Amino acid sequence: MDYRTMFDSEYLGAWDLPRDVTVTIATVKAGQLVGEKGRTAKKPIITFVGKVKGFAANKTNCRTIAAMYGTNTKEWIGKRITLYATTTEFGGKQMDCIRVRPQVPTAAKRAANGGAAAAAPEQPDVEHNVEHNDDADDDADDEQSTDDEQEATP
């Protein structure tokens, strides 16, 4: 188990995703995060059906979702996306991050026998408390912060 899963946080971190996880968007709300040195940043906070953790989405991930479902966040509700863990370079260092796959997830897969459609299995729930994961290659307001530096305000 990754030690970062043991810290209090209401947001997903890359270490929460052992593999691709397909989720259904439940809500998208404006949020404000407080980062290093008290600096604040506005971010969309996305919650998922049946999941505990929210996802503080950065501009890169929002652009990916918008390319699939449009720029109106109300239209994202009920839509499925696939999240995956990766790394990105920021400030000369490799940082963990979460990305959204740029393809609409398929709701069904063809079964090997006769081509009948079978429902795709749902990925396991992400239940750990982890720090917010921010993609470091976004604009300066999207810097990655540690869980000691970042809290959400209502």
Secondary structure by P-SEA (a helix, b strand, c coil): cccccccccccccccccccbbbbbbcbbbbbbbbcccbbbbbbbbbbbccccccccccaaaaaaaaacccccccccccbbbbbbbbccccccbbbbbccccccccccccccccccccccccccccccccccccccccccccccccccccccccc
